[in-house]
Amino acid sequence: MVKKILFTFATIAMAAASAASTYRVTVYEPSYVNGTELKPGDYKIEVKDNKAVITHGKETIEAPVKVESVPAKFKATTVRYSTGGNGKPAVDEIYLGGTTTKLIFGSAVSLSR
């Protein structure tokens, strides 16, 4: 009986760990993720296995992402930009309001691997 309970718990834990997390973000200015332009609008971001799938209408962009937790919840969702080598704004990080979750995109992801 104990083995069965442990197996069930382990199975549930593995399923939860592999489940994707979904977030909603509004972009207010044209910017780039993984070389693809994000036009102003509302986006859905699904994160699974160090990959972000960003969806806006029928458009889908995939990008490597690193997910980090911080000690305190963010008060609002905030997008942090930098100027890429081409002089255009690139999304570096997204702080998800109401959570302790930070999504890190771009060169910061490749440097941390």
C-alpha positions as CSV (number, residue, x, y, z in Angstrom):
1,M,0.0,0.0,0.0
2,V,2.8,2.4,0.9
3,K,4.6,1.7,-2.4
4,K,1.4,2.3,-4.3
5,I,0.9,5.7,-2.6
6,L,4.6,6.7,-3.2
7,F,4.3,5.7,-6.9
8,T,1.1,7.7,-7.3
9,F,2.7,10.7,-5.6
10,A,5.8,10.5,-7.8
11,T,3.7,10.2,-10.9
12,I,1.6,13.3,-10.0
13,A,4.8,15.2,-9.2
14,M,6.4,14.3,-12.5
15,A,3.3,15.3,-14.4
16,A,3.1,18.7,-12.6
17,A,6.8,19.3,-13.2
18,S,6.5,18.7,-17.0
19,A,3.3,20.8,-17.3
20,A,3.5,24.0,-19.2
21,S,2.9,27.3,-17.5
22,T,0.8,29.9,-19.4
23,Y,0.9,33.7,-19.0
24,R,-0.6,36.7,-20.6
25,V,1.5,39.8,-21.5
26,T,0.7,43.1,-23.3
27,V,3.4,44.6,-25.5
28,Y,3.1,48.3,-26.0
29,E,5.8,49.0,-28.6
30,P,7.3,47.0,-31.5
31,S,10.1,44.8,-30.1
32,Y,11.9,41.6,-31.0
33,V,12.2,38.1,-29.5
34,N,14.6,35.6,-31.0
35,G,14.9,37.8,-34.1
36,T,11.1,38.0,-34.7
37,E,9.1,41.2,-34.3
38,L,6.4,41.4,-31.7
39,K,3.8,44.1,-32.7
40,P,1.9,45.9,-30.0
41,G,-0.9,43.8,-28.6
42,D,-1.8,41.0,-26.2
43,Y,0.2,37.8,-26.2
44,K,-0.1,34.4,-24.6
45,I,3.2,32.9,-23.4
46,E,3.4,29.2,-22.7
47,V,6.6,28.0,-21.0
48,K,7.8,24.4,-21.1
49,D,11.2,22.8,-20.9
50,N,13.2,26.1,-21.2
51,K,11.2,27.2,-24.3
52,A,8.7,29.9,-24.6
53,V,5.9,29.7,-27.2
54,I,4.6,33.2,-27.8
55,T,1.2,33.4,-29.5
56,H,-0.7,36.4,-30.9
57,G,-3.7,35.5,-33.1
58,K,-2.4,33.0,-35.6
59,E,1.3,34.0,-35.2
60,T,3.6,31.9,-33.0
61,I,7.2,32.5,-32.0
62,E,9.4,30.1,-30.2
63,A,12.4,31.3,-28.1
64,P,14.7,29.9,-25.5
65,V,13.8,31.2,-22.0
66,K,15.1,30.8,-18.5
67,V,12.5,30.9,-15.7
68,E,13.6,32.3,-12.3
69,S,11.8,32.9,-9.0
70,V,12.4,35.9,-6.9
71,P,11.7,36.4,-3.2
72,A,8.8,38.8,-3.5
73,K,5.8,39.0,-5.9
74,F,5.9,41.5,-8.7
75,K,3.2,44.1,-8.4
76,A,2.6,44.4,-12.1
77,T,3.7,42.6,-15.3
78,T,6.7,44.5,-16.7
79,V,8.7,43.9,-19.9
80,R,12.4,44.9,-19.8
81,Y,14.0,45.8,-23.1
82,S,17.5,46.3,-24.4
83,T,18.8,47.6,-27.7
84,G,20.1,44.7,-29.7
85,G,23.1,44.8,-32.1
86,N,20.7,46.1,-34.8
87,G,19.6,49.1,-32.7
88,K,16.0,47.7,-32.3
89,P,14.4,47.0,-28.9
90,A,14.7,43.4,-27.8
91,V,12.8,41.7,-24.9
92,D,15.3,40.7,-22.2
93,E,13.0,39.9,-19.3
94,I,9.4,39.7,-18.4
95,Y,8.4,40.1,-14.7
96,L,5.0,38.5,-14.3
97,G,2.7,40.6,-12.0
98,G,1.1,38.8,-9.0
99,T,3.8,36.1,-9.2
100,T,7.4,35.6,-8.2
101,T,8.3,34.5,-11.8
102,K,10.7,36.2,-14.1
103,L,11.2,35.1,-17.7
104,I,14.7,35.7,-19.2
105,F,15.1,35.9,-22.9
106,G,17.9,36.5,-25.4
107,S,21.6,36.6,-24.8
108,A,21.1,36.3,-21.0
109,V,19.7,32.8,-21.6
110,S,22.6,31.7,-23.7
111,L,25.2,33.1,-21.3
112,S,23.7,31.2,-18.3
113,R,23.8,27.8,-20.0
